[in-house]
Amino acid sequence: MTQEELTALAVAKSVDARGTACPGPLLEAKKAIGGVGVNEVMEVLSADEGTKVDIPKWCTKQGHEFLGTIEENGYFKIYLRKK
């Protein structure tokens, strides 16, 4: 998805894991995904570089759809759709 498409998504849940280091953001995402409905979008905010790799791998492993990443000033917004 393009950055414009990502920013236009209706986010069902946003997880702010910017204060945690690896594997914190992934663990926060794993905890939060239970509160997201099937086909809803979850956004993970993280300042940890590894999260850009960890979340897509986890999505593939769990069957969720990784939608993309937006780089902000000092952190990342990572989007996925629960499947």
PDB file with one MODEL, atoms N, CA, C and O in Angstrom:
MODEL        1
ATOM      1  N   MET A   1       0.842  -1.186   0.000  1.00  0.00           N
ATOM      2  CA  MET A   1       0.000   0.000   0.000  1.00  0.00           C
ATOM      3  C   MET A   1       0.886   1.249   0.000  1.00  0.00           C
ATOM      4  O   MET A   1       2.008   1.230   0.506  1.00  0.00           O
ATOM      5  N   THR A   2       0.369   2.313  -0.567  1.00  0.00           N
ATOM      6  CA  THR A   2       1.109   3.578  -0.548  1.00  0.00           C
ATOM      7  C   THR A   2       0.952   4.235   0.821  1.00  0.00           C
ATOM      8  O   THR A   2       0.092   3.848   1.611  1.00  0.00           O
ATOM      9  N   GLN A   3       1.786   5.224   1.089  1.00  0.00           N
ATOM     10  CA  GLN A   3       1.683   5.944   2.359  1.00  0.00           C
ATOM     11  C   GLN A   3       0.334   6.626   2.489  1.00  0.00           C
ATOM     12  O   GLN A   3      -0.223   6.685   3.585  1.00  0.00           O
ATOM     13  N   GLU A   4      -0.200   7.141   1.390  1.00  0.00           N
ATOM     14  CA  GLU A   4      -1.506   7.797   1.418  1.00  0.00           C
ATOM     15  C   GLU A   4      -2.594   6.800   1.787  1.00  0.00           C
ATOM     16  O   GLU A   4      -3.485   7.114   2.576  1.00  0.00           O
ATOM     17  N   GLU A   5      -2.523   5.584   1.213  1.00  0.00           N
ATOM     18  CA  GLU A   5      -3.508   4.549   1.522  1.00  0.00           C
ATOM     19  C   GLU A   5      -3.393   4.119   2.991  1.00  0.00           C
ATOM     20  O   GLU A   5      -4.404   3.893   3.656  1.00  0.00           O
ATOM     21  N   LEU A   6      -2.166   4.008   3.488  1.00  0.00           N
ATOM     22  CA  LEU A   6      -1.962   3.609   4.880  1.00  0.00           C
ATOM     23  C   LEU A   6      -2.532   4.653   5.838  1.00  0.00           C
ATOM     24  O   LEU A   6      -3.192   4.300   6.815  1.00  0.00           O
ATOM     25  N   THR A   7      -2.285   5.921   5.569  1.00  0.00           N
ATOM     26  CA  THR A   7      -2.782   6.970   6.472  1.00  0.00           C
ATOM     27  C   THR A   7      -4.304   7.099   6.413  1.00  0.00           C
ATOM     28  O   THR A   7      -4.916   7.613   7.349  1.00  0.00           O
ATOM     29  N   ALA A   8      -4.917   6.641   5.325  1.00  0.00           N
ATOM     30  CA  ALA A   8      -6.373   6.732   5.185  1.00  0.00           C
ATOM     31  C   ALA A   8      -7.101   5.540   5.811  1.00  0.00           C
ATOM     32  O   ALA A   8      -8.331   5.539   5.870  1.00  0.00           O
ATOM     33  N   LEU A   9      -6.367   4.530   6.276  1.00  0.00           N
ATOM     34  CA  LEU A   9      -7.001   3.349   6.857  1.00  0.00           C
ATOM     35  C   LEU A   9      -7.774   3.679   8.129  1.00  0.00           C
ATOM     36  O   LEU A   9      -7.370   4.540   8.911  1.00  0.00           O
ATOM     37  N   ALA A  10      -8.879   2.989   8.321  1.00  0.00           N
ATOM     38  CA  ALA A  10      -9.620   3.082   9.579  1.00  0.00           C
ATOM     39  C   ALA A  10      -8.969   2.096  10.548  1.00  0.00           C
ATOM     40  O   ALA A  10      -9.071   0.882  10.371  1.00  0.00           O
ATOM     41  N   VAL A  11      -8.307   2.622  11.561  1.00  0.00           N
ATOM     42  CA  VAL A  11      -7.572   1.795  12.513  1.00  0.00           C
ATOM     43  C   VAL A  11      -8.486   1.425  13.685  1.00  0.00           C
ATOM     44  O   VAL A  11      -9.027   2.298  14.363  1.00  0.00           O
ATOM     45  N   ALA A  12      -8.648   0.130  13.908  1.00  0.00           N
ATOM     46  CA  ALA A  12      -9.493  -0.351  15.000  1.00  0.00           C
ATOM     47  C   ALA A  12      -8.765  -0.268  16.336  1.00  0.00           C
ATOM     48  O   ALA A  12      -9.385  -0.028  17.372  1.00  0.00           O
ATOM     49  N   LYS A  13      -7.440  -0.469  16.312  1.00  0.00           N
ATOM     50  CA  LYS A  13      -6.657  -0.439  17.546  1.00  0.00           C
ATOM     51  C   LYS A  13      -5.265   0.080  17.229  1.00  0.00           C
ATOM     52  O   LYS A  13      -4.652  -0.300  16.232  1.00  0.00           O
ATOM     53  N   SER A  14      -4.780   0.957  18.100  1.00  0.00           N
ATOM     54  CA  SER A  14      -3.422   1.482  17.971  1.00  0.00           C
ATOM     55  C   SER A  14      -2.642   1.067  19.213  1.00  0.00           C
ATOM     56  O   SER A  14      -3.097   1.265  20.339  1.00  0.00           O
ATOM     57  N   VAL A  15      -1.466   0.492  18.994  1.00  0.00           N
ATOM     58  CA  VAL A  15      -0.609   0.024  20.083  1.00  0.00           C
ATOM     59  C   VAL A  15       0.628   0.915  20.109  1.00  0.00           C
ATOM     60  O   VAL A  15       1.409   0.925  19.158  1.00  0.00           O
ATOM     61  N   ASP A  16       0.805   1.653  21.187  1.00  0.00           N
ATOM     62  CA  ASP A  16       1.966   2.536  21.308  1.00  0.00           C
ATOM     63  C   ASP A  16       3.060   1.818  22.095  1.00  0.00           C
ATOM     64  O   ASP A  16       3.028   1.756  23.324  1.00  0.00           O
ATOM     65  N   ALA A  17       4.030   1.277  21.352  1.00  0.00           N
ATOM     66  CA  ALA A  17       5.136   0.540  21.968  1.00  0.00           C
ATOM     67  C   ALA A  17       6.450   1.294  21.793  1.00  0.00           C
ATOM     68  O   ALA A  17       7.522   0.689  21.785  1.00  0.00           O
ATOM     69  N   ARG A  18       6.364   2.616  21.653  1.00  0.00           N
ATOM     70  CA  ARG A  18       7.573   3.404  21.406  1.00  0.00           C
ATOM     71  C   ARG A  18       8.535   3.405  22.587  1.00  0.00           C
ATOM     72  O   ARG A  18       9.723   3.668  22.399  1.00  0.00           O
ATOM     73  N   GLY A  19       8.066   3.122  23.788  1.00  0.00           N
ATOM     74  CA  GLY A  19       8.935   3.132  24.956  1.00  0.00           C
ATOM     75  C   GLY A  19       9.600   1.794  25.242  1.00  0.00           C
ATOM     76  O   GLY A  19      10.288   1.650  26.252  1.00  0.00           O
ATOM     77  N   THR A  20       9.404   0.808  24.359  1.00  0.00           N
ATOM     78  CA  THR A  20       9.965  -0.519  24.595  1.00  0.00           C
ATOM     79  C   THR A  20      10.964  -0.887  23.512  1.00  0.00           C
ATOM     80  O   THR A  20      10.859  -0.442  22.369  1.00  0.00           O
ATOM     81  N   ALA A  21      11.936  -1.711  23.893  1.00  0.00           N
ATOM     82  CA  ALA A  21      12.924  -2.219  22.939  1.00  0.00           C
ATOM     83  C   ALA A  21      12.560  -3.658  22.586  1.00  0.00           C
ATOM     84  O   ALA A  21      11.766  -4.293  23.281  1.00  0.00           O
ATOM     85  N   CYS A  22      13.128  -4.153  21.538  1.00  0.00           N
ATOM     86  CA  CYS A  22      12.901  -5.510  21.064  1.00  0.00           C
ATOM     87  C   CYS A  22      13.093  -6.503  22.209  1.00  0.00           C
ATOM     88  O   CYS A  22      14.108  -6.422  22.900  1.00  0.00           O
ATOM     89  N   PRO A  23      12.192  -7.413  22.435  1.00  0.00           N
ATOM     90  CA  PRO A  23      11.013  -7.780  21.639  1.00  0.00           C
ATOM     91  C   PRO A  23       9.714  -7.120  22.118  1.00  0.00           C
ATOM     92  O   PRO A  23       8.628  -7.593  21.782  1.00  0.00           O
ATOM     93  N   GLY A  24       9.808  -6.045  22.891  1.00  0.00           N
ATOM     94  CA  GLY A  24       8.636  -5.382  23.453  1.00  0.00           C
ATOM     95  C   GLY A  24       7.530  -5.049  22.466  1.00  0.00           C
ATOM     96  O   GLY A  24       6.377  -5.406  22.709  1.00  0.00           O
ATOM     97  N   PRO A  25       7.841  -4.368  21.348  1.00  0.00           N
ATOM     98  CA  PRO A  25       6.766  -4.016  20.411  1.00  0.00           C
ATOM     99  C   PRO A  25       6.019  -5.235  19.863  1.00  0.00           C
ATOM    100  O   PRO A  25       4.799  -5.202  19.704  1.00  0.00           O
ATOM    101  N   LEU A  26       6.757  -6.304  19.578  1.00  0.00           N
ATOM    102  CA  LEU A  26       6.101  -7.518  19.074  1.00  0.00           C
ATOM    103  C   LEU A  26       5.223  -8.132  20.157  1.00  0.00           C
ATOM    104  O   LEU A  26       4.108  -8.572  19.875  1.00  0.00           O
ATOM    105  N   LEU A  27       5.709  -8.167  21.382  1.00  0.00           N
ATOM    106  CA  LEU A  27       4.907  -8.713  22.482  1.00  0.00           C
ATOM    107  C   LEU A  27       3.650  -7.885  22.711  1.00  0.00           C
ATOM    108  O   LEU A  27       2.581  -8.437  22.969  1.00  0.00           O
ATOM    109  N   GLU A  28       3.771  -6.567  22.618  1.00  0.00           N
ATOM    110  CA  GLU A  28       2.600  -5.686  22.758  1.00  0.00           C
ATOM    111  C   GLU A  28       1.589  -5.951  21.643  1.00  0.00           C
ATOM    112  O   GLU A  28       0.383  -5.968  21.885  1.00  0.00           O
ATOM    113  N   ALA A  29       2.084  -6.156  20.423  1.00  0.00           N
ATOM    114  CA  ALA A  29       1.202  -6.453  19.284  1.00  0.00           C
ATOM    115  C   ALA A  29       0.484  -7.784  19.496  1.00  0.00           C
ATOM    116  O   ALA A  29      -0.711  -7.899  19.227  1.00  0.00           O
ATOM    117  N   LYS A  30       1.214  -8.786  19.978  1.00  0.00           N
ATOM    118  CA  LYS A  30       0.614 -10.098  20.223  1.00  0.00           C
ATOM    119  C   LYS A  30      -0.495 -10.009  21.266  1.00  0.00           C
ATOM    120  O   LYS A  30      -1.531 -10.659  21.126  1.00  0.00           O
ATOM    121  N   LYS A  31      -0.285  -9.207  22.310  1.00  0.00           N
ATOM    122  CA  LYS A  31      -1.309  -9.039  23.343  1.00  0.00           C
ATOM    123  C   LYS A  31      -2.529  -8.314  22.784  1.00  0.00           C
ATOM    124  O   LYS A  31      -3.664  -8.676  23.093  1.00  0.00           O
ATOM    125  N   ALA A  32      -2.297  -7.302  21.970  1.00  0.00           N
ATOM    126  CA  ALA A  32      -3.378  -6.437  21.492  1.00  0.00           C
ATOM    127  C   ALA A  32      -4.225  -7.054  20.383  1.00  0.00           C
ATOM    128  O   ALA A  32      -5.390  -6.687  20.229  1.00  0.00           O
ATOM    129  N   ILE A  33      -3.667  -7.982  19.609  1.00  0.00           N
ATOM    130  CA  ILE A  33      -4.384  -8.502  18.444  1.00  0.00           C
ATOM    131  C   ILE A  33      -5.681  -9.208  18.849  1.00  0.00           C
ATOM    132  O   ILE A  33      -6.613  -9.286  18.049  1.00  0.00           O
ATOM    133  N   GLY A  34      -5.749  -9.717  20.066  1.00  0.00           N
ATOM    134  CA  GLY A  34      -6.967 -10.368  20.541  1.00  0.00           C
ATOM    135  C   GLY A  34      -8.155  -9.421  20.639  1.00  0.00           C
ATOM    136  O   GLY A  34      -9.304  -9.857  20.585  1.00  0.00           O
ATOM    137  N   GLY A  35      -7.882  -8.126  20.783  1.00  0.00           N
ATOM    138  CA  GLY A  35      -8.944  -7.137  20.880  1.00  0.00           C
ATOM    139  C   GLY A  35      -9.349  -6.535  19.549  1.00  0.00           C
ATOM    140  O   GLY A  35     -10.104  -5.564  19.499  1.00  0.00           O
ATOM    141  N   VAL A  36      -8.842  -7.116  18.471  1.00  0.00           N
ATOM    142  CA  VAL A  36      -9.126  -6.613  17.121  1.00  0.00           C
ATOM    143  C   VAL A  36      -9.977  -7.648  16.394  1.00  0.00           C
ATOM    144  O   VAL A  36      -9.691  -8.844  16.448  1.00  0.00           O
ATOM    145  N   GLY A  37     -11.015  -7.186  15.721  1.00  0.00           N
ATOM    146  CA  GLY A  37     -11.872  -8.098  14.975  1.00  0.00           C
ATOM    147  C   GLY A  37     -11.234  -8.545  13.672  1.00  0.00           C
ATOM    148  O   GLY A  37     -10.332  -7.891  13.149  1.00  0.00           O
ATOM    149  N   VAL A  38     -11.718  -9.675  13.153  1.00  0.00           N
ATOM    150  CA  VAL A  38     -11.226 -10.183  11.881  1.00  0.00           C
ATOM    151  C   VAL A  38     -11.467  -9.135  10.793  1.00  0.00           C
ATOM    152  O   VAL A  38     -12.551  -8.557  10.710  1.00  0.00           O
ATOM    153  N   ASN A  39     -10.465  -8.898   9.972  1.00  0.00           N
ATOM    154  CA  ASN A  39     -10.448  -7.916   8.882  1.00  0.00           C
ATOM    155  C   ASN A  39     -10.313  -6.476   9.364  1.00  0.00           C
ATOM    156  O   ASN A  39     -10.363  -5.551   8.553  1.00  0.00           O
ATOM    157  N   GLU A  40     -10.144  -6.270  10.668  1.00  0.00           N
ATOM    158  CA  GLU A  40      -9.888  -4.916  11.167  1.00  0.00           C
ATOM    159  C   GLU A  40      -8.389  -4.644  11.142  1.00  0.00           C
ATOM    160  O   GLU A  40      -7.572  -5.564  11.108  1.00  0.00           O
ATOM    161  N   VAL A  41      -8.053  -3.360  11.161  1.00  0.00           N
ATOM    162  CA  VAL A  41      -6.656  -2.920  11.059  1.00  0.00           C
ATOM    163  C   VAL A  41      -6.114  -2.530  12.430  1.00  0.00           C
ATOM    164  O   VAL A  41      -6.781  -1.859  13.217  1.00  0.00           O
ATOM    165  N   MET A  42      -4.886  -2.970  12.692  1.00  0.00           N
ATOM    166  CA  MET A  42      -4.179  -2.580  13.905  1.00  0.00           C
ATOM    167  C   MET A  42      -2.917  -1.827  13.493  1.00  0.00           C
ATOM    168  O   MET A  42      -2.239  -2.185  12.530  1.00  0.00           O
ATOM    169  N   GLU A  43      -2.629  -0.785  14.247  1.00  0.00           N
ATOM    170  CA  GLU A  43      -1.447   0.047  14.017  1.00  0.00           C
ATOM    171  C   GLU A  43      -0.519  -0.153  15.215  1.00  0.00           C
ATOM    172  O   GLU A  43      -0.958  -0.105  16.364  1.00  0.00           O
ATOM    173  N   VAL A  44       0.776  -0.377  14.935  1.00  0.00           N
ATOM    174  CA  VAL A  44       1.768  -0.518  15.997  1.00  0.00           C
ATOM    175  C   VAL A  44       2.766   0.630  15.848  1.00  0.00           C
ATOM    176  O   VAL A  44       3.364   0.805  14.786  1.00  0.00           O
ATOM    177  N   LEU A  45       2.941   1.407  16.911  1.00  0.00           N
ATOM    178  CA  LEU A  45       3.916   2.497  16.919  1.00  0.00           C
ATOM    179  C   LEU A  45       5.158   1.997  17.635  1.00  0.00           C
ATOM    180  O   LEU A  45       5.075   1.512  18.763  1.00  0.00           O
ATOM    181  N   SER A  46       6.318   2.114  16.983  1.00  0.00           N
ATOM    182  CA  SER A  46       7.548   1.606  17.573  1.00  0.00           C
ATOM    183  C   SER A  46       8.735   2.439  17.120  1.00  0.00           C
ATOM    184  O   SER A  46       8.800   2.887  15.975  1.00  0.00           O
ATOM    185  N   ALA A  47       9.676   2.640  18.041  1.00  0.00           N
ATOM    186  CA  ALA A  47      10.923   3.325  17.713  1.00  0.00           C
ATOM    187  C   ALA A  47      12.056   2.327  17.490  1.00  0.00           C
ATOM    188  O   ALA A  47      13.175   2.719  17.161  1.00  0.00           O
ATOM    189  N   ASP A  48      11.766   1.040  17.668  1.00  0.00           N
ATOM    190  CA  ASP A  48      12.779   0.000  17.528  1.00  0.00           C
ATOM    191  C   ASP A  48      12.873  -0.473  16.075  1.00  0.00           C
ATOM    192  O   ASP A  48      11.878  -0.918  15.502  1.00  0.00           O
ATOM    193  N   GLU A  49      14.068  -0.376  15.479  1.00  0.00           N
ATOM    194  CA  GLU A  49      14.290  -0.776  14.070  1.00  0.00           C
ATOM    195  C   GLU A  49      13.840  -2.203  13.799  1.00  0.00           C
ATOM    196  O   GLU A  49      13.263  -2.486  12.749  1.00  0.00           O
ATOM    197  N   GLY A  50      14.100  -3.098  14.736  1.00  0.00           N
ATOM    198  CA  GLY A  50      13.788  -4.509  14.534  1.00  0.00           C
ATOM    199  C   GLY A  50      12.310  -4.780  14.311  1.00  0.00           C
ATOM    200  O   GLY A  50      11.944  -5.791  13.711  1.00  0.00           O
ATOM    201  N   THR A  51      11.476  -3.897  14.784  1.00  0.00           N
ATOM    202  CA  THR A  51      10.032  -4.085  14.646  1.00  0.00           C
ATOM    203  C   THR A  51       9.610  -4.102  13.179  1.00  0.00           C
ATOM    204  O   THR A  51       8.637  -4.764  12.820  1.00  0.00           O
ATOM    205  N   LYS A  52      10.340  -3.374  12.330  1.00  0.00           N
ATOM    206  CA  LYS A  52      10.011  -3.341  10.896  1.00  0.00           C
ATOM    207  C   LYS A  52      10.186  -4.714  10.255  1.00  0.00           C
ATOM    208  O   LYS A  52       9.585  -4.996   9.218  1.00  0.00           O
ATOM    209  N   VAL A  53      10.996  -5.561  10.861  1.00  0.00           N
ATOM    210  CA  VAL A  53      11.197  -6.930  10.370  1.00  0.00           C
ATOM    211  C   VAL A  53      10.322  -7.908  11.147  1.00  0.00           C
ATOM    212  O   VAL A  53       9.721  -8.813  10.569  1.00  0.00           O
ATOM    213  N   ASP A  54      10.256  -7.715  12.470  1.00  0.00           N
ATOM    214  CA  ASP A  54       9.534  -8.654  13.338  1.00  0.00           C
ATOM    215  C   ASP A  54       8.044  -8.731  13.036  1.00  0.00           C
ATOM    216  O   ASP A  54       7.490  -9.827  12.953  1.00  0.00           O
ATOM    217  N   ILE A  55       7.392  -7.597  12.873  1.00  0.00           N
ATOM    218  CA  ILE A  55       5.934  -7.586  12.663  1.00  0.00           C
ATOM    219  C   ILE A  55       5.555  -8.264  11.342  1.00  0.00           C
ATOM    220  O   ILE A  55       4.654  -9.103  11.348  1.00  0.00           O
ATOM    221  N   PRO A  56       6.198  -7.943  10.208  1.00  0.00           N
ATOM    222  CA  PRO A  56       5.839  -8.660   8.969  1.00  0.00           C
ATOM    223  C   PRO A  56       6.051 -10.177   9.071  1.00  0.00           C
ATOM    224  O   PRO A  56       5.236 -10.950   8.568  1.00  0.00           O
ATOM    225  N   LYS A  57       7.141 -10.603   9.721  1.00  0.00           N
ATOM    226  CA  LYS A  57       7.394 -12.048   9.893  1.00  0.00           C
ATOM    227  C   LYS A  57       6.293 -12.685  10.735  1.00  0.00           C
ATOM    228  O   LYS A  57       5.795 -13.763  10.410  1.00  0.00           O
ATOM    229  N   TRP A  58       5.920 -12.012  11.816  1.00  0.00           N
ATOM    230  CA  TRP A  58       4.864 -12.518  12.686  1.00  0.00           C
ATOM    231  C   TRP A  58       3.538 -12.602  11.926  1.00  0.00           C
ATOM    232  O   TRP A  58       2.799 -13.576  12.070  1.00  0.00           O
ATOM    233  N   CYS A  59       3.240 -11.587  11.122  1.00  0.00           N
ATOM    234  CA  CYS A  59       2.007 -11.594  10.318  1.00  0.00           C
ATOM    235  C   CYS A  59       1.967 -12.815   9.403  1.00  0.00           C
ATOM    236  O   CYS A  59       0.953 -13.508   9.323  1.00  0.00           O
ATOM    237  N   THR A  60       3.071 -13.071   8.718  1.00  0.00           N
ATOM    238  CA  THR A  60       3.146 -14.218   7.816  1.00  0.00           C
ATOM    239  C   THR A  60       2.936 -15.517   8.584  1.00  0.00           C
ATOM    240  O   THR A  60       2.193 -16.394   8.145  1.00  0.00           O
ATOM    241  N   LYS A  61       3.586 -15.631   9.717  1.00  0.00           N
ATOM    242  CA  LYS A  61       3.507 -16.843  10.540  1.00  0.00           C
ATOM    243  C   LYS A  61       2.095 -17.073  11.068  1.00  0.00           C
ATOM    244  O   LYS A  61       1.638 -18.214  11.139  1.00  0.00           O
ATOM    245  N   GLN A  62       1.397 -15.991  11.440  1.00  0.00           N
ATOM    246  CA  GLN A  62       0.061 -16.090  12.036  1.00  0.00           C
ATOM    247  C   GLN A  62      -1.078 -16.001  11.022  1.00  0.00           C
ATOM    248  O   GLN A  62      -2.233 -16.246  11.368  1.00  0.00           O
ATOM    249  N   GLY A  63      -0.763 -15.654   9.779  1.00  0.00           N
ATOM    250  CA  GLY A  63      -1.795 -15.554   8.754  1.00  0.00           C
ATOM    251  C   GLY A  63      -2.458 -14.188   8.660  1.00  0.00           C
ATOM    252  O   GLY A  63      -3.470 -14.038   7.975  1.00  0.00           O
ATOM    253  N   HIS A  64      -1.896 -13.185   9.347  1.00  0.00           N
ATOM    254  CA  HIS A  64      -2.420 -11.822   9.242  1.00  0.00           C
ATOM    255  C   HIS A  64      -1.829 -11.156   8.006  1.00  0.00           C
ATOM    256  O   HIS A  64      -0.827 -11.624   7.464  1.00  0.00           O
ATOM    257  N   GLU A  65      -2.436 -10.085   7.567  1.00  0.00           N
ATOM    258  CA  GLU A  65      -1.972  -9.368   6.376  1.00  0.00           C
ATOM    259  C   GLU A  65      -1.163  -8.138   6.790  1.00  0.00           C
ATOM    260  O   GLU A  65      -1.699  -7.200   7.380  1.00  0.00           O
ATOM    261  N   PHE A  66       0.126  -8.156   6.476  1.00  0.00           N
ATOM    262  CA  PHE A  66       0.972  -6.985   6.717  1.00  0.00           C
ATOM    263  C   PHE A  66       0.657  -5.962   5.634  1.00  0.00           C
ATOM    264  O   PHE A  66       0.713  -6.279   4.445  1.00  0.00           O
ATOM    265  N   LEU A  67       0.325  -4.738   6.036  1.00  0.00           N
ATOM    266  CA  LEU A  67      -0.100  -3.713   5.083  1.00  0.00           C
ATOM    267  C   LEU A  67       0.999  -2.727   4.717  1.00  0.00           C
ATOM    268  O   LEU A  67       1.020  -2.213   3.599  1.00  0.00           O
ATOM    269  N   GLY A  68       1.916  -2.455   5.649  1.00  0.00           N
ATOM    270  CA  GLY A  68       3.000  -1.529   5.339  1.00  0.00           C
ATOM    271  C   GLY A  68       3.455  -0.736   6.546  1.00  0.00           C
ATOM    272  O   GLY A  68       2.905  -0.849   7.642  1.00  0.00           O
ATOM    273  N   THR A  69       4.480   0.070   6.308  1.00  0.00           N
ATOM    274  CA  THR A  69       5.103   0.872   7.363  1.00  0.00           C
ATOM    275  C   THR A  69       5.250   2.312   6.902  1.00  0.00           C
ATOM    276  O   THR A  69       5.594   2.574   5.749  1.00  0.00           O
ATOM    277  N   ILE A  70       4.991   3.231   7.798  1.00  0.00           N
ATOM    278  CA  ILE A  70       5.243   4.654   7.550  1.00  0.00           C
ATOM    279  C   ILE A  70       6.321   5.086   8.531  1.00  0.00           C
ATOM    280  O   ILE A  70       6.199   4.850   9.733  1.00  0.00           O
ATOM    281  N   GLU A  71       7.368   5.711   8.031  1.00  0.00           N
ATOM    282  CA  GLU A  71       8.428   6.218   8.892  1.00  0.00           C
ATOM    283  C   GLU A  71       8.106   7.653   9.280  1.00  0.00           C
ATOM    284  O   GLU A  71       7.963   8.533   8.431  1.00  0.00           O
ATOM    285  N   GLU A  72       7.997   7.861  10.589  1.00  0.00           N
ATOM    286  CA  GLU A  72       7.770   9.194  11.132  1.00  0.00           C
ATOM    287  C   GLU A  72       9.087   9.703  11.700  1.00  0.00           C
ATOM    288  O   GLU A  72      10.117   9.042  11.571  1.00  0.00           O
ATOM    289  N   ASN A  73       9.059  10.858  12.317  1.00  0.00           N
ATOM    290  CA  ASN A  73      10.259  11.438  12.913  1.00  0.00           C
ATOM    291  C   ASN A  73      10.606  10.689  14.205  1.00  0.00           C
ATOM    292  O   ASN A  73      10.055  10.989  15.264  1.00  0.00           O
ATOM    293  N   GLY A  74      11.515   9.719  14.118  1.00  0.00           N
ATOM    294  CA  GLY A  74      11.971   8.991  15.288  1.00  0.00           C
ATOM    295  C   GLY A  74      11.218   7.720  15.622  1.00  0.00           C
ATOM    296  O   GLY A  74      11.552   7.056  16.603  1.00  0.00           O
ATOM    297  N   TYR A  75      10.209   7.357  14.836  1.00  0.00           N
ATOM    298  CA  TYR A  75       9.482   6.105  15.076  1.00  0.00           C
ATOM    299  C   TYR A  75       8.785   5.640  13.802  1.00  0.00           C
ATOM    300  O   TYR A  75       8.799   6.322  12.777  1.00  0.00           O
ATOM    301  N   PHE A  76       8.175   4.456  13.897  1.00  0.00           N
ATOM    302  CA  PHE A  76       7.499   3.845  12.757  1.00  0.00           C
ATOM    303  C   PHE A  76       6.045   3.561  13.105  1.00  0.00           C
ATOM    304  O   PHE A  76       5.710   3.266  14.253  1.00  0.00           O
ATOM    305  N   LYS A  77       5.190   3.655  12.094  1.00  0.00           N
ATOM    306  CA  LYS A  77       3.795   3.222  12.208  1.00  0.00           C
ATOM    307  C   LYS A  77       3.675   1.994  11.318  1.00  0.00           C
ATOM    308  O   LYS A  77       3.869   2.070  10.105  1.00  0.00           O
ATOM    309  N   ILE A  78       3.355   0.871  11.929  1.00  0.00           N
ATOM    310  CA  ILE A  78       3.288  -0.386  11.205  1.00  0.00           C
ATOM    311  C   ILE A  78       1.835  -0.856  11.212  1.00  0.00           C
ATOM    312  O   ILE A  78       1.192  -0.898  12.261  1.00  0.00           O
ATOM    313  N   TYR A  79       1.325  -1.208  10.032  1.00  0.00           N
ATOM    314  CA  TYR A  79      -0.085  -1.553   9.878  1.00  0.00           C
ATOM    315  C   TYR A  79      -0.260  -3.005   9.469  1.00  0.00           C
ATOM    316  O   TYR A  79       0.475  -3.532   8.634  1.00  0.00           O
ATOM    317  N   LEU A  80      -1.268  -3.643  10.087  1.00  0.00           N
ATOM    318  CA  LEU A  80      -1.604  -5.014   9.719  1.00  0.00           C
ATOM    319  C   LEU A  80      -3.104  -5.214   9.823  1.00  0.00           C
ATOM    320  O   LEU A  80      -3.795  -4.520  10.570  1.00  0.00           O
ATOM    321  N   ARG A  81      -3.593  -6.182   9.054  1.00  0.00           N
ATOM    322  CA  ARG A  81      -5.016  -6.533   9.085  1.00  0.00           C
ATOM    323  C   ARG A  81      -5.133  -7.934   9.685  1.00  0.00           C
ATOM    324  O   ARG A  81      -4.490  -8.877   9.223  1.00  0.00           O
ATOM    325  N   LYS A  82      -5.957  -8.051  10.713  1.00  0.00           N
ATOM    326  CA  LYS A  82      -6.153  -9.357  11.348  1.00  0.00           C
ATOM    327  C   LYS A  82      -6.934 -10.278  10.419  1.00  0.00           C
ATOM    328  O   LYS A  82      -7.946  -9.883   9.840  1.00  0.00           O
ATOM    329  N   LYS A  83      -6.461 -11.485  10.290  1.00  0.00           N
ATOM    330  CA  LYS A  83      -7.145 -12.496   9.459  1.00  0.00           C
ATOM    331  C   LYS A  83      -7.522 -13.694  10.291  1.00  0.00           C
ATOM    332  O   LYS A  83      -8.103 -14.647   9.773  1.00  0.00           O
TER     333      LYS A  83
ENDMDL
END
